[in-house]
Each structure stands twice: as structure tokens, then as C-alpha cells.
Amino acid sequence: MERVIILQVQDREIEITTDTPFVIILRDLMYEGDWQLMKQDFGDKNMLAKEIEKCEYLESHVTLLNETVYDPICFDELLEWLEDKKISPRNFVHASLNGLYDLALDYADRDLHEVAFRIIKYILDVDKNYAPAYELYGSLLLEKGDFEQGIRYLDKAVEIDPWLVEAYSSLGEAYYNLGDYIKAASYWEREIEYAPDNKFTYFMLAEAYRKINLYDRVCSVLERFLKIDPNSILGLYELMEAYDKVGKNDQARQIEERILKMRPVYASDVEVWSRVQLKHGNYLTVEEVVTQMLSDSTKAKTHLKLLLFISYLKQGKLEEAKQLIQEMKDQNIWYLYGKKELFSEFLSEEEMQICGIS
């Protein structure tokens, strides 16, 4: 400990030391800003008790002590300080681990995984039953390609906390990447059971069943999804395709008619909605909706421009179409190459040659 400065507060001298910022970090990181909880663990440690008392005095007479005193937190420096002060994980009886967990997430988001792993290890030294730490550890291991260990930690997470939906999501993704679509589906089914509003999971679950040609289950999943989000044109479109696969052609055509009467609410719905409209020759409708969406957006959306290009060309607006396709060629030629299927579906060879995209 080194003295940094002496503060004169009323008739009292307050000695600020190199320990003071670490004490404030500990309060914020492990006790959610609560000095009283921290004192329950460290009130009998002479050095820390004095530092806590000084900090409480400063907050009551001068100013609040917050992250401006210590940001950014370097976990390795904090760990070194804890070891120097002989503070072990066993001392944190009344601590909350949410702050440390958030710190581990922050390091992981910055791809500093090794530091994140050290934080998680410390969390589990404090509380071996803290389920979110196992979930984060397992997810990071999956990112590194260690599926066996990653799955083991994720399984441990849901064993401790069956409501930890993030773990089910990661387990589903792990088994999907391993090609075990039944197992992936089983975990995504459990995720939906606990968190029925996780919309993206329905599409992943449907894709897992689609991989093994269980189209009856694909239909069931998408039907459940559309009960919570009837405005999803993407959900309707995928259900229409699934109905066709199982021979429910009348239901598929009913959905198609429904899509024709709708307007997209979500940007992710525009392409499938446009496919249905273009198939039925509603070129002006596509032009009007896509033009409006482009005017409302601050960013250039290449996929929207491509749909607008097709609607122009099908209406015989050749100059507008040529200008738009040239603009897209200049900006992202590889995107156009990847959309060959879309061109082939709606444009004739002659139309593609006119605009130089054959």
C-alpha cells in the first residue's frame, strides 16, 4: 500500500492509497455497490475495514464513488491485489457474482477469451454452483472448437439451473454443427418450452427437422411459431413450403393467398414476400413497397435494390433497371453472383442479357 494523496474534509484528513480504487472495484463488482454487504465479509479485516469506512465517509461528505475512480477494470491486476491482500474466494460469503460474470462477458465480447476463462474459474472458486459461469465457459469452448468439453460444461449448467435457456440454445447449436439433428432439436424444443418467445429458435428447430425430412414436425413447429407472431411472412412462407412437402397443397395455397394480401412488417420478410408477389406478376406492388423501405432506411440495402431491379425489368422500365444493376455491380459484384438463383427464377435469358447479367 502506498499513499497517493491526503484529502482535507472538514476537520478530518482522509488518506487515499493505492488500495482505495481496488476496494471500490470490489464493492461494485462483487457487492452491487452495497458497502453493508461488503462489511459482512470484511468488517473484521483491519485494512479493508478502514478503507471501507473512509470510502463511506467520502460518499456521505464529498461525492459518490463510482467507475470514474477506477475504469477500466483489469481483472489480472485485481486478482494480483486480492492475492497480495490474502483475500481468497472463500471470503466472498455475501457476494453477488453477477458483476464478475458481466466482466467475463465483456472480455469474451472483445475476444479476450483467456482472461474470460480466468474470471470464470474464479467465479466457480467462489460458488461451484453458479450456472451462468458453466454456460459461458461451455459456449466459449464451442467457439474454440472444443465440442466435447463445451457440451460437458453446458450440460452442467442446465443440470444446476434447468431454466437457463442460453445453455439449451448453445447445446442445440453444438449438436446441429456435429450433424446430430435429433439431439439439436431436443435441446431447442426445451428452449422453446422455457422461453416460448425466442422467435429465432423456432426457425432453427424447423431447420433441424428439415435436415432429416421430418416435415410433419417442421409444420408443427412453424404453426406454433405463427401463434405467437402471425405477422411473420417468413414463418408463413416456410410453412407454405412445408405443407407442399407433406402434400397439404390446399393449405399451402391458402397461405400463399394470405401472403399476397399482406405487407411486410419486418425487413427480414421482404425477400420471401417479394418472391410470392413476383411469382404472381405483382411487379408494381413490389416496386412501391421496396421503394418505400429504401426511402425509410439510412443504409443502402443491396437485397432491396435487387428486388427493385427485378420489378423494374419485369415492368419494362429498362433504363431504371440498367442504372440500378450497374450501381450494384460497382458496389458488390459478388453479391449479385450469389443471387444467380433469384435471377433464374424470375428473369428470362433475354432479360438478363439486356442488363448484362447473364
Salt bridges, closest charged atoms under 4 A:
GLU15 OE2 - ARG3 NE 2.70
ASP19 OD2 - LYS85 NZ 3.39
ASP28 OD1 - ARG27 NE 2.49
ASP41 OD1 - HIS94 ND1 2.61
GLU51 OE2 - LYS54 NZ 3.26
GLU53 OE1 - ARG12 NH2 2.69
GLU56 OE1 - LYS39 NZ 3.10
GLU59 OE1 - ARG27 NH1 3.41
ASP76 OD2 - ARG118 NH2 2.89
ASP84 OD2 - LYS85 NZ 3.66
ASP106 OD2 - ARG110 NH2 2.86
ASP111 OD1 - HIS113 NE2 3.92
GLU114 OE2 - LYS144 NZ 3.57
ASP125 OD2 - LYS121 NZ 3.33
GLU143 OE1 - HIS113 NE2 3.71
GLU159 OE2 - LYS156 NZ 3.94
GLU189 OE1 - ARG224 NH1 3.23
GLU207 OE1 - ARG210 NH1 2.46
ASP229 OD2 - LYS199 NZ 3.24
GLU238 OE1 - ARG210 NH2 3.08
ASP244 OD1 - ARG253 NH1 3.19
GLU256 OE1 - ARG253 NE 2.97
GLU256 OE2 - LYS279 NZ 2.77
GLU256 OE2 - HIS280 NE2 3.18
GLU271 OE2 - ARG275 NH2 3.55
GLU271 OE2 - LYS339 NZ 3.31
GLU287 OE1 - LYS317 NZ 2.84
GLU327 OE2 - LYS305 NZ 2.52
GLU345 OE1 - ARG275 NH1 2.34
GLU351 OE1 - LYS314 NZ 3.29
